[in-house]
Amino acid sequence: MEFNAKRVDEANAVITSTVSADTVEKNIEKIAKQAAKTLDVQGFRKGKVPVAVVKQRYGSKLREDAESDALRAVLNDGLKELDIKNEDLVGEPGISKFDKKDDGSIEVEIKVACKPAVELGDYKALLPEVEEKKAEAKDIDERIESMAKQMSPLEKIKRKRMVRDGDFAVIDFEGFVDGVAFEGGKAEKYSLEIGSGSFIPGFEEQVIGMKYEEEKDIVVTFPEEYQSKDLAGKEATFKVKLHEIQEKVAPEINDDLAKKMLPGEAEATLDMLKEKIEEQITAESKGIYYRDELKPAYLDKLVNELNFALPAAVVDQEINYALNNKVRSMTEDEIKELQEDASKVEAIRDELKDDAEKSVKATFIVDALAKAEGVEVNDQEVTQVIYYEAMQTGQNPQEILKKYQEAGYLPAIKMSMIEDKVITKLLDEKLGK
């Protein structure tokens, strides 16, 4: 059997071989003998089925399995010769050639992708300068006032006037499409926050200017993507009556308010509340600063400074992903042009290659940084983040987790969390925290 295994570079290898017809036949014999011991074939006792009968009945399947076994043997021999361990592999090896010859032999070529060795060097010297973020006094006061207003009860305004943006209008309404009332389109004494965008587009704007006890027909059109298909895209008339206008009156900002906002602190004071809010705003500002400014700058510098081979298969996957995203934004005519001219597809792939290589390179750098800094993210942490974000958006956490699992998103989410964790650690150290 002809055989050759060579490294293209530290991240890629190619294994070639010519599998002889004799090797395939021996594999068929071996598999058929094993199958004969377990198959149930009518007219024969279990375990006593003649090998010739097995070959006759399952010939094509036996040959397929025999060729697969030969292919695995070529791969294993190649990995052994190249001293590549299974844990060093990236993705599945790709079969780039599998040609069956007239003499029964098979010419095989297998491309293997490996994890590159990333020499980080003095990676901390490349960290950007980090400024300390502090919350402004006015931002703290505005946050407390906003929170106080949110938790305040609604009160009827003291004087009668027209509805304004930001008011809470207490209304009765009933909706009609083509003169017929529709299900779920009626309510009484409903408190609608004007400007919240919680109703059909155009509804709240037409409530502005209404007076106490005024009745008005409001005409709107349901969005095309509206959840009820019976109403989507249709014009509707709502008969609306305004009963009263309410507003939220923020309570006095004092120690009593602090006790309400910090229920776990028996001796809460306004100063204590301000400290908590200051910490919260500072953490938010730092997170945005790190994520939007420092992290991209640091990764760009590492990508430009560090040089190592990239697994070609992974780069191809990244290009394919970017290409698919680009195609989704194309018109039907543009897609048709690509289908008719393969060279145009290749031209786009060439345009996307540089960014794809940078993205793949950054992924391996982050992995190396995490190992160097001892940073890990376990599966439970990933699940917790998904659950928290789902609950924040009012979605079912278990359904979202299942959806992400089935779509294969979890590894990417985990890598993103590792990236945030390790770079935040490095930036905090640079700041002296």
C-alpha positions in Angstrom: 0.0 0.0 0.0 1.4 3.4 -1.1 1.3 5.9 1.8 2.6 9.4 2.5 1.9 11.8 5.4 3.3 15.3 5.5 2.8 18.5 7.3 1.9 21.6 5.1 2.6 23.7 8.2 2.1 23.4 11.9 -1.7 23.7 11.5 -2.3 21.6 8.4 -1.3 18.2 7.2 -2.1 16.0 4.2 -2.2 12.2 4.2 -2.3 10.3 0.8 -2.5 6.6 0.2 -3.5 4.1 -2.4 -5.6 1.4 -0.7 -5.2 -1.9 -2.6 -8.2 -4.0 -3.7 -6.7 -6.8 -1.6 -7.0 -4.6 1.6 -10.6 -3.9 0.8 -11.4 -7.6 0.2 -9.7 -8.6 3.5 -11.8 -6.0 5.3 -15.0 -7.4 3.7 -14.1 -10.9 4.8 -13.4 -9.8 8.3 -16.7 -7.8 8.6 -18.7 -10.6 7.0 -17.3 -13.1 9.5 -18.2 -10.9 12.4 -21.7 -10.2 11.0 -22.3 -14.0 10.5 -22.1 -14.5 14.3 -24.9 -12.1 15.1 -27.3 -11.8 12.1 -30.7 -13.4 12.0 -31.3 -14.9 8.6 -34.3 -17.1 7.9 -33.4 -20.7 7.4 -30.2 -20.5 9.5 -29.6 -20.7 13.2 -28.4 -17.4 14.8 -24.6 -17.4 14.7 -24.5 -20.1 12.1 -25.1 -18.0 8.9 -22.5 -18.9 6.2 -20.2 -16.1 5.3 -21.1 -16.6 1.6 -24.7 -15.9 2.4 -23.9 -12.7 4.3 -21.8 -11.5 1.4 -24.5 -12.3 -1.1 -27.3 -10.5 0.9 -25.3 -7.5 2.2 -22.5 -7.1 -0.4 -22.8 -3.4 -1.1 -23.1 -2.5 2.6 -20.1 -4.7 3.5 -18.0 -3.0 0.8 -19.0 0.4 2.1 -18.0 -0.5 5.6 -14.8 -2.2 4.4 -13.8 1.0 2.5 -14.6 3.1 5.6 -12.4 0.9 7.8 -9.6 1.2 5.2 -10.0 5.0 5.3 -9.9 5.1 9.1 -6.7 3.0 9.0 -5.1 5.4 6.6 -6.0 8.3 8.9 -4.8 6.6 12.0 -1.5 5.6 10.4 -1.0 9.2 9.1 -1.7 10.8 12.5 0.7 8.3 14.2 3.5 9.1 11.7 2.9 12.8 12.1 2.7 12.5 15.9 -0.7 14.3 15.9 -2.9 13.4 18.9 -6.7 13.4 18.6 -6.9 16.3 21.1 -4.8 18.4 18.7 -7.3 18.0 15.9 -9.6 20.9 14.9 -12.9 19.7 13.5 -13.2 16.5 11.4 -10.5 15.5 8.9 -11.7 16.2 5.4 -11.6 13.6 2.6 -10.4 15.7 -0.4 -10.0 12.6 -2.7 -11.6 9.2 -2.9 -11.1 7.8 -6.4 -11.9 4.2 -7.1 -9.7 2.7 -9.9 -10.5 -0.1 -12.4 -8.2 -2.5 -10.6 -10.3 -2.1 -7.4 -7.8 0.1 -5.6 -8.7 3.5 -4.1 -6.6 6.7 -4.2 -7.2 8.6 -1.0 -6.3 12.1 0.2 -7.2 13.3 3.7 -6.6 16.9 4.9 -6.1 17.3 8.6 -6.4 20.6 10.6 -4.5 21.0 13.9 -4.5 23.5 16.7 -1.7 26.0 16.0 1.0 26.7 18.6 0.5 30.3 19.6 3.5 32.0 21.0 2.1 35.0 22.9 5.4 36.6 23.8 5.0 39.6 26.1 1.3 40.0 25.5 0.7 42.2 28.5 3.1 44.8 27.0 0.6 45.2 24.1 -2.3 46.2 26.4 -3.7 49.6 25.6 -3.7 52.4 28.3 -6.7 52.1 30.5 -8.6 55.1 31.9 -10.6 54.7 35.1 -14.3 55.3 34.7 -16.2 57.2 37.4 -19.9 58.0 37.6 -20.8 61.7 37.5 -22.9 63.1 40.3 -25.6 64.2 37.9 -25.8 60.7 36.4 -26.2 59.2 39.9 -29.0 61.7 40.7 -30.8 61.1 37.4 -30.7 57.4 37.9 -32.1 57.6 41.4 -34.9 60.0 40.2 -35.7 57.7 37.3 -35.9 54.7 39.6 -38.0 56.6 42.1 -40.4 57.6 39.4 -40.7 54.0 38.1 -41.7 52.7 41.5 -44.1 55.6 42.2 -47.9 55.0 42.1 -49.9 56.7 39.4 -51.9 59.8 40.5 -54.7 61.6 38.7 -53.4 65.0 37.5 -54.6 67.9 39.7 -56.0 70.0 36.8 -57.9 68.9 33.7 -55.9 69.4 30.5 -55.2 67.6 27.2 -53.2 64.4 27.0 -49.4 64.9 26.5 -46.6 62.6 25.6 -45.5 60.7 28.7 -48.9 60.8 30.4 -50.9 57.8 31.4 -54.3 58.0 29.7 -57.1 56.0 31.3 -59.2 54.9 28.3 -62.0 52.6 27.1 -61.4 51.3 23.6 -62.9 48.8 21.1 -61.4 47.9 17.8 -63.2 47.1 14.5 -62.1 45.8 11.1 -64.5 46.3 8.3 -67.1 47.3 10.9 -66.8 44.0 12.8 -65.3 43.9 16.4 -62.4 41.6 16.7 -61.3 39.4 19.6 -58.9 41.0 22.1 -59.6 44.5 20.8 -61.6 45.8 23.7 -60.8 47.1 27.2 -62.2 49.4 29.8 -60.4 51.8 32.1 -57.1 50.8 30.5 -54.0 52.8 31.6 -51.9 53.5 28.5 -48.5 55.2 28.8 -48.3 57.6 25.9 -45.0 57.2 24.1 -44.3 53.7 25.3 -44.9 52.2 21.9 -46.9 49.4 23.5 -49.9 49.8 21.1 -50.2 49.6 17.4 -48.0 52.3 15.6 -50.0 55.5 15.3 -52.5 54.8 18.1 -50.8 56.6 21.0 -50.0 59.7 18.9 -53.7 60.1 18.1 -54.6 60.0 21.8 -52.4 63.0 22.4 -54.6 66.1 22.6 -57.7 64.3 23.8 -59.7 65.9 26.7 -61.5 64.4 29.6 -64.6 62.3 28.6 -63.8 63.0 24.9 -64.7 60.2 22.5 -62.8 59.7 19.3 -62.3 57.3 16.4 -58.7 56.3 16.0 -57.7 54.7 12.6 -54.5 52.6 12.4 -53.1 49.8 10.3 -51.8 46.6 11.8 -48.2 45.8 10.9 -47.7 43.2 8.2 -45.7 41.1 10.7 -48.4 41.3 13.4 -48.8 38.1 15.4 -52.4 37.6 14.5 -52.6 36.7 10.8 -56.3 37.7 10.6 -55.3 41.3 11.5 -51.9 41.6 9.9 -51.7 44.5 7.4 -55.4 45.4 7.9 -56.8 48.9 8.7 -58.7 49.1 12.0 -60.9 51.7 13.7 -60.8 52.0 17.5 -63.6 53.8 19.3 -61.8 55.5 22.2 -63.1 57.3 25.3 -60.7 59.2 27.6 -61.7 59.1 31.3 -58.8 60.7 33.0 -55.1 61.5 32.8 -52.6 60.1 35.4 -48.9 60.8 36.0 -46.2 59.4 38.2 -45.1 61.8 40.9 -41.7 60.9 42.1 -41.4 60.8 45.9 -39.0 62.9 47.9 -35.4 61.8 47.5 -34.4 61.0 51.1 -33.4 58.2 53.5 -37.0 56.8 53.4 -36.7 56.3 49.7 -33.3 54.6 50.1 -34.9 52.1 52.5 -37.5 51.2 49.9 -34.9 50.9 47.2 -32.6 48.8 49.4 -35.0 46.4 51.1 -32.1 44.2 52.3 -30.4 47.0 54.2 -32.2 47.8 57.5 -30.1 51.0 58.1 -30.2 52.2 54.5 -29.5 55.9 53.9 -29.5 58.1 50.8 -25.7 58.2 50.9 -25.6 54.4 50.9 -28.0 54.3 47.9 -25.9 56.8 46.0 -22.8 54.6 46.6 -24.7 51.6 45.2 -25.9 53.5 42.2 -22.4 54.9 41.7 -20.9 51.4 41.6 -23.6 50.2 39.2 -23.1 53.1 36.7 -19.3 52.8 37.0 -19.5 49.1 36.2 -21.8 49.7 33.3 -19.5 52.5 31.9 -16.4 50.3 32.3 -18.1 47.4 30.6 -19.0 49.5 27.6 -15.6 51.1 27.5 -13.8 47.7 27.7 -16.2 46.0 25.1 -16.4 48.8 22.5 -13.0 50.4 22.7 -10.2 48.5 24.5 -11.0 44.9 23.6 -11.2 45.4 19.8 -8.0 47.6 19.9 -6.1 45.0 21.9 -7.2 42.0 19.8 -6.4 43.9 16.6 -2.9 44.6 17.9 -2.4 40.9 18.9 -3.6 39.7 15.5 -1.2 42.1 13.7 1.8 41.3 16.0 1.5 37.5 16.3 2.2 35.1 13.5 1.2 31.5 13.3 -0.3 29.1 10.8 -4.1 28.8 10.6 -6.1 25.6 10.0 -7.3 26.0 6.4 -10.6 24.1 7.0 -11.5 26.5 9.8 -10.7 29.6 7.7 -12.9 28.1 4.9 -15.8 27.6 7.4 -15.5 31.3 8.5 -15.5 32.4 4.8 -18.6 30.2 4.1 -20.4 31.7 7.2 -19.6 35.3 6.0 -20.6 34.4 2.4 -24.0 33.0 3.6 -24.6 36.2 5.5 -23.8 38.3 2.4 -26.0 36.2 0.2 -29.0 36.8 2.6 -28.8 40.5 1.9 -28.7 40.1 -1.9 -31.5 40.5 -4.4 -32.9 37.6 -6.4 -31.1 38.9 -9.5 -27.8 39.1 -7.7 -28.1 35.6 -6.4 -29.0 34.3 -9.9 -25.8 35.9 -11.2 -23.8 34.0 -8.7 -25.5 30.8 -9.5 -24.7 31.3 -13.2 -21.1 32.4 -12.7 -19.0 30.5 -10.2 -16.1 32.9 -10.7 -18.1 35.6 -9.0 -18.6 33.5 -5.9 -14.9 32.9 -5.8 -14.2 36.6 -6.2 -16.5 37.3 -3.1 -14.7 34.5 -1.2 -11.4 36.2 -1.9 -12.7 39.5 -0.6 -13.9 37.8 2.6 -10.7 35.8 3.2 -8.7 38.5 5.0 -11.4 39.2 7.6 -12.0 35.5 8.0 -8.3 34.8 8.7 -8.3 37.6 11.2 -11.4 36.3 13.0 -10.0 32.7 13.2 -6.6 34.1 14.3 -8.3 36.1 17.1 -10.1 33.0 18.3 -6.9 31.0 18.7 -5.2 34.0 20.4 -8.1 34.3 22.9 -7.8 30.5 23.6 -4.0 30.9 24.3 -4.6 34.0 26.5 -7.2 32.1 28.6 -4.8 29.2 29.1 -2.0 31.6 30.0 -4.2 33.4 32.5 -5.9 30.3 33.9 -9.3 31.6 32.8 -12.1 29.1 32.3 -15.9 29.2 31.7 -17.8 26.0 32.5 -21.1 24.8 30.9 -23.1 25.8 34.0 -21.9 29.5 33.6 -23.0 29.4 30.0 -26.4 28.1 30.9 -26.8 30.7 33.7 -26.0 33.6 31.2 -28.6 32.2 28.7 -31.2 31.8 31.4 -30.6 35.3 32.7 -30.8 36.9 29.3 -34.0 34.9 28.4 -35.7 36.0 31.6 -34.7 39.6 31.0 -36.5 39.5 27.6 -39.5 37.6 28.9 -38.6 34.4 27.0 -38.7 30.8 28.3 -35.1 30.0 29.4 -35.4 26.2 28.8 -36.8 26.8 25.3 -34.0 29.3 24.4 -31.3 26.9 25.8 -32.7 24.0 23.7 -32.9 26.3 20.6 -29.2 27.3 21.0 -28.1 23.7 21.6 -29.9 22.5 18.4 -28.4 25.4 16.4 -24.9 24.7 17.7 -24.5 28.1 19.2 -23.2 27.1 22.7 -19.5 26.8 21.8 -19.5 30.3 20.2 -21.3 31.7 23.3 -18.8 30.0 25.6 -15.8 31.4 23.6 -17.3 34.9 23.7 -17.7 34.6 27.5 -14.0 33.4 27.8 -12.9 36.3 25.6 -14.7 38.9 27.8 -13.5 37.3 31.0 -9.8 37.0 30.1 -9.5 40.5 28.5 -11.4 42.1 31.4 -9.0 40.4 33.8 -6.0 41.8 31.9 -7.4 45.3 31.6 -8.3 45.4 35.3 -4.7 44.4 36.1 -3.4 47.1 33.8 -5.6 49.6 35.6 -4.3 48.4 38.9 -7.6 47.0 40.2 
